[in-house]
Amino acid sequence: MEESRDEVQKEIEKEIEKKVEKGVATGTAILVSVVVTFVLSLVVFKFVWAWVVPDLFPGAVDQGLIVADLTWLAAFKLAVLVAVLSGFYPALTEAFKQRV
């Protein structure tokens, strides 16, 4: 009786270990994806903004409604927003996979 209990406990431990490993791997992949998205977004916002926005909205730039050159702080804030939003999709898809 005690031997079967030990075997069941070992099987449960193995299942839990597999789930934890899968969760850590998924979490790490999502974190790496978010960091890469943040860095790329930061560079794109900072350098592409000054190139594109004045051409698309010359009147708004002249009137001061839109800045022609984005500050690093503003680019940082936009990059954080994009990075956080990019982390939602894989996290949600993984959460729904586990439910089904």
N, CA, C and O atoms as a GROMACS GRO file, in nm:
protein
  400
    1MET      N    1   0.083  -0.119   0.000
    1MET     CA    2   0.000   0.000   0.000
    1MET      C    3   0.087   0.125   0.000
    1MET      O    4   0.064   0.219  -0.076
    2GLU      N    5   0.188   0.124   0.087
    2GLU     CA    6   0.275   0.241   0.096
    2GLU      C    7   0.359   0.257  -0.030
    2GLU      O    8   0.388   0.370  -0.071
    3GLU      N    9   0.398   0.145  -0.093
    3GLU     CA   10   0.475   0.151  -0.217
    3GLU      C   11   0.393   0.213  -0.328
    3GLU      O   12   0.446   0.295  -0.404
    4SER      N   13   0.267   0.179  -0.341
    4SER     CA   14   0.183   0.237  -0.446
    4SER      C   15   0.161   0.386  -0.421
    4SER      O   16   0.151   0.464  -0.515
    5ARG      N   17   0.154   0.424  -0.295
    5ARG     CA   18   0.137   0.566  -0.260
    5ARG      C   19   0.262   0.644  -0.303
    5ARG      O   20   0.251   0.754  -0.355
    6ASP      N   21   0.380   0.584  -0.280
    6ASP     CA   22   0.505   0.648  -0.321
    6ASP      C   23   0.513   0.661  -0.473
    6ASP      O   24   0.558   0.764  -0.524
    7GLU      N   25   0.469   0.557  -0.544
    7GLU     CA   26   0.470   0.561  -0.689
    7GLU      C   27   0.377   0.670  -0.742
    7GLU      O   28   0.412   0.743  -0.835
    8VAL      N   29   0.260   0.679  -0.684
    8VAL     CA   30   0.164   0.782  -0.726
    8VAL      C   31   0.221   0.920  -0.697
    8VAL      O   32   0.207   1.012  -0.778
    9GLN      N   33   0.284   0.935  -0.582
    9GLN     CA   34   0.342   1.064  -0.546
    9GLN      C   35   0.454   1.101  -0.643
    9GLN      O   36   0.465   1.218  -0.681
   10LYS      N   37   0.535   1.006  -0.684
   10LYS     CA   38   0.643   1.033  -0.779
   10LYS      C   39   0.586   1.072  -0.916
   10LYS      O   40   0.640   1.161  -0.982
   11GLU      N   41   0.479   1.007  -0.957
   11GLU     CA   42   0.416   1.042  -1.085
   11GLU      C   43   0.359   1.184  -1.081
   11GLU      O   44   0.372   1.260  -1.177
   12ILE      N   45   0.297   1.218  -0.970
   12ILE     CA   46   0.242   1.352  -0.955
   12ILE      C   47   0.355   1.455  -0.957
   12ILE      O   48   0.341   1.561  -1.019
   13GLU      N   49   0.465   1.425  -0.889
   13GLU     CA   50   0.579   1.516  -0.888
   13GLU      C   51   0.635   1.536  -1.029
   13GLU      O   52   0.672   1.647  -1.066
   14LYS      N   53   0.641   1.426  -1.107
   14LYS     CA   54   0.690   1.437  -1.245
   14LYS      C   55   0.597   1.524  -1.330
   14LYS      O   56   0.644   1.605  -1.409
   15GLU      N   57   0.466   1.507  -1.314
   15GLU     CA   58   0.370   1.588  -1.390
   15GLU      C   59   0.382   1.736  -1.352
   15GLU      O   60   0.379   1.823  -1.439
   16ILE      N   61   0.395   1.762  -1.222
   16ILE     CA   62   0.408   1.900  -1.178
   16ILE      C   63   0.538   1.960  -1.232
   16ILE      O   64   0.541   2.076  -1.274
   17GLU      N   65   0.644   1.883  -1.229
   17GLU     CA   66   0.773   1.931  -1.280
   17GLU      C   67   0.763   1.964  -1.429
   17GLU      O   68   0.816   2.066  -1.473
   18LYS      N   69   0.695   1.880  -1.506
   18LYS     CA   70   0.677   1.907  -1.649
   18LYS      C   71   0.599   2.035  -1.672
   18LYS      O   72   0.634   2.116  -1.758
   19LYS      N   73   0.492   2.055  -1.594
   19LYS     CA   74   0.410   2.176  -1.609
   19LYS      C   75   0.489   2.301  -1.570
   19LYS      O   76   0.478   2.404  -1.636
   20VAL      N   77   0.568   2.291  -1.465
   20VAL     CA   78   0.650   2.405  -1.422
   20VAL      C   79   0.754   2.437  -1.529
   20VAL      O   80   0.775   2.554  -1.562
   21GLU      N   81   0.820   2.335  -1.582
   21GLU     CA   82   0.919   2.357  -1.687
   21GLU      C   83   0.856   2.422  -1.809
   21GLU      O   84   0.913   2.513  -1.869
   22LYS      N   85   0.737   2.375  -1.847
   22LYS     CA   86   0.668   2.433  -1.962
   22LYS      C   87   0.630   2.579  -1.933
   22LYS      O   88   0.643   2.665  -2.021
   23GLY      N   89   0.584   2.606  -1.813
   23GLY     CA   90   0.548   2.743  -1.776
   23GLY      C   91   0.667   2.836  -1.776
   23GLY      O   92   0.658   2.950  -1.823
   24VAL      N   93   0.780   2.788  -1.724
   24VAL     CA   94   0.901   2.870  -1.722
   24VAL      C   95   0.950   2.895  -1.863
   24VAL      O   96   0.991   3.006  -1.896
   25ALA      N   97   0.947   2.794  -1.946
   25ALA     CA   98   0.991   2.810  -2.085
   25ALA      C   99   0.901   2.909  -2.159
   25ALA      O  100   0.950   2.995  -2.233
   26THR      N  101   0.771   2.899  -2.139
   26THR     CA  102   0.677   2.991  -2.202
   26THR      C  103   0.697   3.133  -2.150
   26THR      O  104   0.699   3.228  -2.228
   27GLY      N  105   0.711   3.147  -2.020
   27GLY     CA  106   0.733   3.278  -1.961
   27GLY      C  107   0.861   3.342  -2.010
   27GLY      O  108   0.865   3.463  -2.036
   28THR      N  109   0.966   3.263  -2.022
   28THR     CA  110   1.093   3.315  -2.071
   28THR      C  111   1.080   3.359  -2.216
   28THR      O  112   1.132   3.464  -2.254
   29ALA      N  113   1.012   3.280  -2.297
   29ALA     CA  114   0.993   3.317  -2.438
   29ALA      C  115   0.913   3.447  -2.450
   29ALA      O  116   0.945   3.533  -2.533
   30ILE      N  117   0.811   3.462  -2.370
   30ILE     CA  118   0.730   3.584  -2.374
   30ILE      C  119   0.814   3.703  -2.328
   30ILE      O  120   0.808   3.810  -2.388
   31LEU      N  121   0.892   3.685  -2.223
   31LEU     CA  122   0.975   3.794  -2.172
   31LEU      C  123   1.079   3.837  -2.276
   31LEU      O  124   1.099   3.957  -2.296
   32VAL      N  125   1.142   3.744  -2.340
   32VAL     CA  126   1.240   3.776  -2.445
   32VAL      C  127   1.171   3.850  -2.559
   32VAL      O  128   1.224   3.948  -2.611
   33SER      N  129   1.054   3.803  -2.597
   33SER     CA  130   0.978   3.868  -2.704
   33SER      C  131   0.944   4.012  -2.667
   33SER      O  132   0.954   4.102  -2.751
   34VAL      N  133   0.903   4.034  -2.544
   34VAL     CA  134   0.866   4.169  -2.499
   34VAL      C  135   0.989   4.260  -2.498
   34VAL      O  136   0.980   4.375  -2.539
   35VAL      N  137   1.102   4.209  -2.451
   35VAL     CA  138   1.224   4.291  -2.447
   35VAL      C  139   1.270   4.327  -2.587
   35VAL      O  140   1.307   4.442  -2.612
   36VAL      N  141   1.270   4.231  -2.678
   36VAL     CA  142   1.310   4.259  -2.816
   36VAL      C  143   1.214   4.359  -2.880
   36VAL      O  144   1.258   4.451  -2.950
   37THR      N  145   1.086   4.342  -2.856
   37THR     CA  146   0.987   4.436  -2.910
   37THR      C  147   1.010   4.576  -2.853
   37THR      O  148   0.999   4.674  -2.925
   38PHE      N  149   1.042   4.584  -2.724
   38PHE     CA  150   1.068   4.714  -2.662
   38PHE      C  151   1.187   4.783  -2.727
   38PHE      O  152   1.177   4.900  -2.764
   39VAL      N  153   1.297   4.713  -2.742
   39VAL     CA  154   1.418   4.774  -2.799
   39VAL      C  155   1.393   4.818  -2.943
   39VAL      O  156   1.430   4.929  -2.982
   40LEU      N  157   1.332   4.732  -3.022
   40LEU     CA  158   1.304   4.768  -3.161
   40LEU      C  159   1.206   4.886  -3.169
   40LEU      O  160   1.225   4.976  -3.252
   41SER      N  161   1.104   4.886  -3.086
   41SER     CA  162   1.007   4.995  -3.087
   41SER      C  163   1.072   5.127  -3.046
   41SER      O  164   1.042   5.231  -3.105
   42LEU      N  165   1.158   5.122  -2.949
   42LEU     CA  166   1.226   5.243  -2.904
   42LEU      C  167   1.307   5.306  -3.017
   42LEU      O  168   1.298   5.426  -3.041
   43VAL      N  169   1.384   5.225  -3.085
   43VAL     CA  170   1.466   5.275  -3.196
   43VAL      C  171   1.378   5.324  -3.311
   43VAL      O  172   1.403   5.430  -3.368
   44VAL      N  173   1.276   5.247  -3.343
   44VAL     CA  174   1.188   5.286  -3.454
   44VAL      C  175   1.115   5.416  -3.422
   44VAL      O  176   1.112   5.507  -3.505
   45PHE      N  177   1.057   5.426  -3.304
   45PHE     CA  178   0.985   5.549  -3.268
   45PHE      C  179   1.077   5.670  -3.269
   45PHE      O  180   1.041   5.774  -3.323
   46LYS      N  181   1.195   5.657  -3.212
   46LYS     CA  182   1.284   5.772  -3.200
   46LYS      C  183   1.333   5.820  -3.336
   46LYS      O  184   1.331   5.941  -3.362
   47PHE      N  185   1.375   5.730  -3.421
   47PHE     CA  186   1.438   5.773  -3.545
   47PHE      C  187   1.342   5.784  -3.663
   47PHE      O  188   1.364   5.867  -3.752
   48VAL      N  189   1.239   5.705  -3.666
   48VAL     CA  190   1.145   5.712  -3.778
   48VAL      C  191   1.046   5.827  -3.760
   48VAL      O  192   0.998   5.883  -3.858
   49TRP      N  193   1.016   5.861  -3.636
   49TRP     CA  194   0.921   5.970  -3.609
   49TRP      C  195   0.965   6.099  -3.679
   49TRP      O  196   0.886   6.162  -3.749
   50ALA      N  197   1.090   6.137  -3.659
   50ALA     CA  198   1.140   6.263  -3.717
   50ALA      C  199   1.143   6.258  -3.869
   50ALA      O  200   1.141   6.363  -3.935
   51TRP      N  201   1.147   6.141  -3.925
   51TRP     CA  202   1.152   6.126  -4.069
   51TRP      C  203   1.012   6.124  -4.131
   51TRP      O  204   0.992   6.177  -4.240
   52VAL      N  205   0.916   6.065  -4.063
   52VAL     CA  206   0.784   6.042  -4.121
   52VAL      C  207   0.681   6.149  -4.081
   52VAL      O  208   0.609   6.200  -4.166
   53VAL      N  209   0.674   6.182  -3.953
   53VAL     CA  210   0.567   6.269  -3.903
   53VAL      C  211   0.566   6.407  -3.970
   53VAL      O  212   0.458   6.452  -4.008
   54PRO      N  213   0.679   6.476  -3.986
   54PRO     CA  214   0.673   6.607  -4.052
   54PRO      C  215   0.624   6.598  -4.198
   54PRO      O  216   0.563   6.693  -4.248
   55ASP      N  217   0.650   6.486  -4.264
   55ASP     CA  218   0.600   6.469  -4.401
   55ASP      C  219   0.451   6.440  -4.404
   55ASP      O  220   0.380   6.486  -4.493
   56LEU      N  221   0.402   6.361  -4.306
   56LEU     CA  222   0.260   6.325  -4.304
   56LEU      C  223   0.171   6.437  -4.252
   56LEU      O  224   0.060   6.457  -4.300
   57PHE      N  225   0.221   6.510  -4.154
   57PHE     CA  226   0.141   6.614  -4.089
   57PHE      C  227   0.215   6.747  -4.085
   57PHE      O  228   0.242   6.799  -3.976
   58PRO      N  229   0.248   6.805  -4.200
   58PRO     CA  230   0.326   6.929  -4.198
   58PRO      C  231   0.251   7.045  -4.132
   58PRO      O  232   0.312   7.126  -4.061
   59GLY      N  233   0.121   7.055  -4.153
   59GLY     CA  234   0.043   7.162  -4.092
   59GLY      C  235   0.038   7.149  -3.941
   59GLY      O  236   0.049   7.249  -3.870
   60ALA      N  237   0.020   7.028  -3.893
   60ALA     CA  238   0.013   7.005  -3.748
   60ALA      C  239   0.148   7.032  -3.682
   60ALA      O  240   0.153   7.081  -3.569
   61VAL      N  241   0.256   7.000  -3.752
   61VAL     CA  242   0.390   7.028  -3.697
   61VAL      C  243   0.413   7.179  -3.694
   61VAL      O  244   0.466   7.232  -3.596
   62ASP      N  245   0.374   7.248  -3.801
   62ASP     CA  246   0.390   7.394  -3.805
   62ASP      C  247   0.309   7.464  -3.696
   62ASP      O  248   0.354   7.564  -3.640
   63GLN      N  249   0.191   7.412  -3.667
   63GLN     CA  250   0.106   7.472  -3.564
   63GLN      C  251   0.147   7.430  -3.423
   63GLN      O  252   0.096   7.484  -3.325
   64GLY      N  253   0.236   7.333  -3.413
   64GLY     CA  254   0.280   7.286  -3.282
   64GLY      C  255   0.188   7.181  -3.220
   64GLY      O  256   0.201   7.150  -3.102
   65LEU      N  257   0.097   7.126  -3.299
   65LEU     CA  258   0.007   7.024  -3.247
   65LEU      C  259   0.077   6.890  -3.231
   65LEU      O  260   0.042   6.811  -3.142
   66ILE      N  261   0.176   6.863  -3.315
   66ILE     CA  262   0.256   6.740  -3.310
   66ILE      C  263   0.402   6.781  -3.314
   66ILE      O  264   0.441   6.868  -3.392
   67VAL      N  265   0.482   6.719  -3.229
   67VAL     CA  266   0.624   6.752  -3.230
   67VAL      C  267   0.692   6.688  -3.351
   67VAL      O  268   0.657   6.577  -3.392
   68ALA      N  269   0.788   6.759  -3.406
   68ALA     CA  270   0.859   6.707  -3.522
   68ALA      C  271   0.964   6.604  -3.481
   68ALA      O  272   0.995   6.512  -3.557
   69ASP      N  273   1.020   6.620  -3.362
   69ASP     CA  274   1.123   6.529  -3.314
   69ASP      C  275   1.082   6.475  -3.177
   69ASP      O  276   1.061   6.552  -3.083
   70LEU      N  277   1.069   6.346  -3.168
   70LEU     CA  278   1.024   6.280  -3.044
   70LEU      C  279   1.139   6.274  -2.944
   70LEU      O  280   1.252   6.242  -2.980
   71THR      N  281   1.110   6.305  -2.818
   71THR     CA  282   1.214   6.295  -2.716
   71THR      C  283   1.236   6.148  -2.680
   71THR      O  284   1.154   6.062  -2.710
   72TRP      N  285   1.350   6.121  -2.615
   72TRP     CA  286   1.379   5.984  -2.575
   72TRP      C  287   1.277   5.935  -2.473
   72TRP      O  288   1.239   5.818  -2.473
   73LEU      N  289   1.231   6.026  -2.386
   73LEU     CA  290   1.132   5.987  -2.286
   73LEU      C  291   0.999   5.948  -2.351
   73LEU      O  292   0.938   5.848  -2.314
   74ALA      N  293   0.956   6.027  -2.448
   74ALA     CA  294   0.831   5.996  -2.518
   74ALA      C  295   0.844   5.866  -2.597
   74ALA      O  296   0.752   5.784  -2.600
   75ALA      N  297   0.959   5.847  -2.661
   75ALA     CA  298   0.983   5.723  -2.736
   75ALA      C  299   0.984   5.603  -2.640
   75ALA      O  300   0.934   5.496  -2.673
   76PHE      N  301   1.043   5.623  -2.521
   76PHE     CA  302   1.046   5.519  -2.420
   76PHE      C  303   0.904   5.480  -2.378
   76PHE      O  304   0.872   5.362  -2.367
   77LYS      N  305   0.821   5.580  -2.355
   77LYS     CA  306   0.683   5.553  -2.312
   77LYS      C  307   0.605   5.478  -2.420
   77LYS      O  308   0.534   5.382  -2.390
   78LEU      N  309   0.619   5.520  -2.544
   78LEU     CA  310   0.551   5.449  -2.654
   78LEU      C  311   0.604   5.307  -2.669
   78LEU      O  312   0.527   5.214  -2.694
   79ALA      N  313   0.734   5.289  -2.654
   79ALA     CA  314   0.794   5.156  -2.666
   79ALA      C  315   0.745   5.064  -2.553
   79ALA      O  316   0.722   4.945  -2.576
   80VAL      N  317   0.730   5.118  -2.432
   80VAL     CA  318   0.677   5.038  -2.321
   80VAL      C  319   0.535   4.994  -2.354
   80VAL      O  320   0.499   4.877  -2.333
   81LEU      N  321   0.454   5.085  -2.405
   81LEU     CA  322   0.316   5.050  -2.442
   81LEU      C  323   0.314   4.939  -2.547
   81LEU      O  324   0.240   4.842  -2.532
   82VAL      N  325   0.393   4.952  -2.650
   82VAL     CA  326   0.395   4.851  -2.757
   82VAL      C  327   0.446   4.718  -2.703
   82VAL      O  328   0.393   4.612  -2.736
   83ALA      N  329   0.550   4.722  -2.620
   83ALA     CA  330   0.607   4.598  -2.566
   83ALA      C  331   0.507   4.526  -2.476
   83ALA      O  332   0.494   4.404  -2.483
   84VAL      N  333   0.438   4.600  -2.392
   84VAL     CA  334   0.339   4.538  -2.303
   84VAL      C  335   0.226   4.477  -2.386
   84VAL      O  336   0.183   4.364  -2.359
   85LEU      N  337   0.180   4.550  -2.484
   85LEU     CA  338   0.072   4.497  -2.568
   85LEU      C  339   0.119   4.374  -2.647
   85LEU      O  340   0.040   4.283  -2.672
   86SER      N  341   0.245   4.372  -2.686
   86SER     CA  342   0.296   4.256  -2.761
   86SER      C  343   0.304   4.132  -2.672
   86SER      O  344   0.301   4.020  -2.723
   87GLY      N  345   0.315   4.150  -2.541
   87GLY     CA  346   0.322   4.036  -2.451
   87GLY      C  347   0.188   3.975  -2.420
   87GLY      O  348   0.180   3.861  -2.373
   88PHE      N  349   0.080   4.048  -2.447
   88PHE     CA  350  -0.053   3.996  -2.418
   88PHE      C  351  -0.091   3.879  -2.508
   88PHE      O  352  -0.147   3.780  -2.461
   89TYR      N  353  -0.062   3.888  -2.636
   89TYR     CA  354  -0.107   3.785  -2.730
   89TYR      C  355  -0.051   3.647  -2.696
   89TYR      O  356  -0.129   3.553  -2.681
   90PRO      N  357   0.082   3.631  -2.683
   90PRO     CA  358   0.130   3.496  -2.650
   90PRO      C  359   0.085   3.449  -2.512
   90PRO      O  360   0.059   3.330  -2.492
   91ALA      N  361   0.074   3.540  -2.419
   91ALA     CA  362   0.030   3.500  -2.285
   91ALA      C  363  -0.114   3.453  -2.289
   91ALA      O  364  -0.148   3.352  -2.226
   92LEU      N  365  -0.199   3.523  -2.360
   92LEU     CA  366  -0.340   3.484  -2.369
   92LEU      C  367  -0.357   3.353  -2.446
   92LEU      O  368  -0.435   3.267  -2.406
   93THR      N  369  -0.285   3.339  -2.556
   93THR     CA  370  -0.298   3.214  -2.634
   93THR      C  371  -0.250   3.095  -2.552
   93THR      O  372  -0.310   2.987  -2.558
   94GLU      N  373  -0.144   3.113  -2.475
   94GLU     CA  374  -0.094   3.004  -2.391
   94GLU      C  375  -0.196   2.972  -2.280
   94GLU      O  376  -0.217   2.856  -2.246
   95ALA      N  377  -0.255   3.074  -2.225
   95ALA     CA  378  -0.354   3.053  -2.117
   95ALA      C  379  -0.475   2.976  -2.171
   95ALA      O  380  -0.526   2.887  -2.103
   96PHE      N  381  -0.520   3.011  -2.291
   96PHE     CA  382  -0.636   2.942  -2.346
   96PHE      C  383  -0.602   2.801  -2.393
   96PHE      O  384  -0.690   2.715  -2.394
   97LYS      N  385  -0.477   2.777  -2.433
   97LYS     CA  386  -0.436   2.642  -2.470
   97LYS      C  387  -0.445   2.549  -2.349
   97LYS      O  388  -0.488   2.434  -2.362
   98GLN      N  389  -0.406   2.597  -2.234
   98GLN     CA  390  -0.406   2.515  -2.114
   98GLN      C  391  -0.548   2.485  -2.068
   98GLN      O  392  -0.571   2.382  -2.005
   99ARG      N  393  -0.643   2.573  -2.098
   99ARG     CA  394  -0.781   2.554  -2.053
   99ARG      C  395  -0.854   2.447  -2.136
   99ARG      O  396  -0.945   2.381  -2.087
  100VAL      N  397  -0.812   2.432  -2.261
  100VAL     CA  398  -0.884   2.340  -2.350
  100VAL      C  399  -0.828   2.202  -2.341
  100VAL      O  400  -0.876   2.111  -2.410
   0.00000   0.00000   0.00000
